[in-house]
């Protein structure tokens, strides 16, 4: 699903606290054609208020799983913010939000 969105001119970025090497291994496994960006110190995550304080398996701060659809002007048009790391939005819901932006 994400690959199809990328093919339609949508830019997809994944931001993760993982090391770049680990993210790239995941990208290869998923055959992802989008970029993974590292947020090792959670600076971006904190800036947007997306930290789950103490939510890691060892009590460390971790990012809340978040999917954001922005329009060309950077305005948030759709947002999915989960309370648990295992929860992700339905890919079709994300695709629908993106299609709604089409002129």
C-alpha positions as YAML, in Angstrom:
chain: A
units: angstrom
residues:
- id: 1
  name: UNK
  ca: [0.00, 0.00, 0.00]
- id: 2
  name: UNK
  ca: [2.74, 2.49, 0.92]
- id: 3
  name: UNK
  ca: [4.61, 1.62, -2.25]
- id: 4
  name: UNK
  ca: [1.55, 2.49, -4.31]
- id: 5
  name: UNK
  ca: [1.27, 5.87, -2.59]
- id: 6
  name: UNK
  ca: [4.93, 6.56, -3.32]
- id: 7
  name: UNK
  ca: [4.33, 5.72, -6.96]
- id: 8
  name: UNK
  ca: [1.58, 8.36, -7.11]
- id: 9
  name: UNK
  ca: [3.95, 11.18, -6.21]
- id: 10
  name: UNK
  ca: [3.42, 11.12, -2.46]
- id: 11
  name: UNK
  ca: [6.55, 11.51, -0.34]
- id: 12
  name: UNK
  ca: [6.71, 8.99, 2.50]
- id: 13
  name: UNK
  ca: [9.11, 9.28, 5.43]
- id: 14
  name: UNK
  ca: [9.48, 6.95, 8.39]
- id: 15
  name: UNK
  ca: [11.07, 8.45, 11.51]
- id: 16
  name: UNK
  ca: [12.50, 6.01, 14.05]
- id: 17
  name: UNK
  ca: [14.71, 6.11, 17.14]
- id: 18
  name: UNK
  ca: [16.55, 3.07, 15.77]
- id: 19
  name: UNK
  ca: [20.06, 3.19, 14.37]
- id: 20
  name: UNK
  ca: [20.20, 3.93, 10.63]
- id: 21
  name: UNK
  ca: [21.60, 0.47, 9.97]
- id: 22
  name: UNK
  ca: [18.63, -1.21, 11.66]
- id: 23
  name: UNK
  ca: [16.14, 0.98, 9.80]
- id: 24
  name: UNK
  ca: [17.85, 0.23, 6.50]
- id: 25
  name: UNK
  ca: [17.71, -3.51, 7.22]
- id: 26
  name: UNK
  ca: [13.97, -3.13, 7.83]
- id: 27
  name: UNK
  ca: [13.57, -1.12, 4.62]
- id: 28
  name: UNK
  ca: [15.27, -3.89, 2.65]
- id: 29
  name: UNK
  ca: [13.13, -6.58, 4.28]
- id: 30
  name: UNK
  ca: [9.94, -4.62, 3.54]
- id: 31
  name: UNK
  ca: [11.14, -3.66, 0.07]
- id: 32
  name: UNK
  ca: [10.25, -0.12, 1.10]
- id: 33
  name: UNK
  ca: [10.78, 2.60, -1.43]
- id: 34
  name: UNK
  ca: [10.61, 5.39, 1.09]
- id: 35
  name: UNK
  ca: [13.15, 7.00, 3.36]
- id: 36
  name: UNK
  ca: [13.80, 6.16, 6.98]
- id: 37
  name: UNK
  ca: [15.09, 9.00, 9.14]
- id: 38
  name: UNK
  ca: [16.79, 8.50, 12.51]
- id: 39
  name: UNK
  ca: [15.62, 10.37, 15.62]
- id: 40
  name: UNK
  ca: [18.04, 8.73, 18.05]
- id: 41
  name: UNK
  ca: [17.61, 11.31, 20.83]
- id: 42
  name: UNK
  ca: [13.84, 11.75, 20.21]
- id: 43
  name: UNK
  ca: [14.37, 15.46, 19.46]
- id: 44
  name: UNK
  ca: [11.81, 15.46, 16.63]
- id: 45
  name: UNK
  ca: [9.47, 13.25, 18.63]
- id: 46
  name: UNK
  ca: [9.62, 15.59, 21.62]
- id: 47
  name: UNK
  ca: [9.19, 18.70, 19.48]
- id: 48
  name: UNK
  ca: [5.85, 17.40, 18.24]
- id: 49
  name: UNK
  ca: [4.71, 16.09, 21.63]
- id: 50
  name: UNK
  ca: [4.72, 12.46, 20.51]
- id: 51
  name: UNK
  ca: [6.72, 10.89, 23.35]
- id: 52
  name: UNK
  ca: [5.29, 8.04, 25.41]
- id: 53
  name: UNK
  ca: [7.16, 8.79, 28.63]
- id: 54
  name: UNK
  ca: [8.41, 5.57, 30.23]
- id: 55
  name: UNK
  ca: [6.62, 3.50, 27.58]
- id: 56
  name: UNK
  ca: [9.61, 1.39, 26.56]
- id: 57
  name: UNK
  ca: [10.09, -2.18, 27.76]
- id: 58
  name: UNK
  ca: [12.83, -0.95, 30.12]
- id: 59
  name: UNK
  ca: [10.94, 2.18, 31.15]
- id: 60
  name: UNK
  ca: [12.67, 4.42, 28.63]
- id: 61
  name: UNK
  ca: [10.87, 7.14, 26.68]
- id: 62
  name: UNK
  ca: [9.70, 5.97, 23.25]
- id: 63
  name: UNK
  ca: [7.84, 7.58, 20.37]
- id: 64
  name: UNK
  ca: [4.08, 7.07, 20.16]
- id: 65
  name: UNK
  ca: [3.22, 5.41, 16.85]
- id: 66
  name: UNK
  ca: [1.96, 8.26, 14.70]
- id: 67
  name: UNK
  ca: [0.90, 8.61, 11.08]
- id: 68
  name: UNK
  ca: [0.43, 12.10, 9.70]
- id: 69
  name: UNK
  ca: [-0.82, 13.18, 6.28]
- id: 70
  name: UNK
  ca: [0.23, 16.72, 5.37]
- id: 71
  name: UNK
  ca: [-0.87, 18.71, 2.37]
- id: 72
  name: UNK
  ca: [1.62, 20.54, 0.14]
- id: 73
  name: UNK
  ca: [1.55, 23.56, 2.46]
- id: 74
  name: UNK
  ca: [2.45, 21.44, 5.51]
- id: 75
  name: UNK
  ca: [-1.03, 21.53, 7.04]
- id: 76
  name: UNK
  ca: [-2.07, 18.38, 8.90]
- id: 77
  name: UNK
  ca: [-5.04, 16.88, 7.08]
- id: 78
  name: UNK
  ca: [-5.18, 13.48, 8.79]
- id: 79
  name: UNK
  ca: [-3.64, 12.09, 11.98]
- id: 80
  name: UNK
  ca: [-3.50, 8.71, 13.68]
- id: 81
  name: UNK
  ca: [-1.93, 8.71, 17.14]
- id: 82
  name: UNK
  ca: [-1.73, 5.35, 18.93]
- id: 83
  name: UNK
  ca: [-1.26, 4.55, 22.60]
- id: 84
  name: UNK
  ca: [0.54, 1.25, 21.96]
- id: 85
  name: UNK
  ca: [3.50, 0.43, 19.74]
- id: 86
  name: UNK
  ca: [1.63, -2.50, 18.19]
- id: 87
  name: UNK
  ca: [-1.20, -0.29, 16.90]
- id: 88
  name: UNK
  ca: [-0.97, 1.10, 13.37]
- id: 89
  name: UNK
  ca: [-3.67, 2.64, 11.18]
- id: 90
  name: UNK
  ca: [-5.26, 0.64, 8.41]
- id: 91
  name: UNK
  ca: [-3.22, 1.29, 5.24]
- id: 92
  name: UNK
  ca: [-6.44, 1.83, 3.29]
- id: 93
  name: UNK
  ca: [-7.44, 4.62, 5.69]
- id: 94
  name: UNK
  ca: [-4.11, 6.34, 5.08]
- id: 95
  name: UNK
  ca: [-4.47, 5.89, 1.32]
- id: 96
  name: UNK
  ca: [-7.97, 7.36, 1.47]
- id: 97
  name: UNK
  ca: [-6.68, 10.41, 3.36]
- id: 98
  name: UNK
  ca: [-3.99, 10.91, 0.72]
- id: 99
  name: UNK
  ca: [-6.45, 10.52, -2.16]
- id: 100
  name: UNK
  ca: [-8.65, 13.19, -0.56]
- id: 101
  name: UNK
  ca: [-5.81, 15.68, -1.11]
- id: 102
  name: UNK
  ca: [-5.70, 15.08, -4.86]
- id: 103
  name: UNK
  ca: [-6.86, 18.08, -6.89]
...
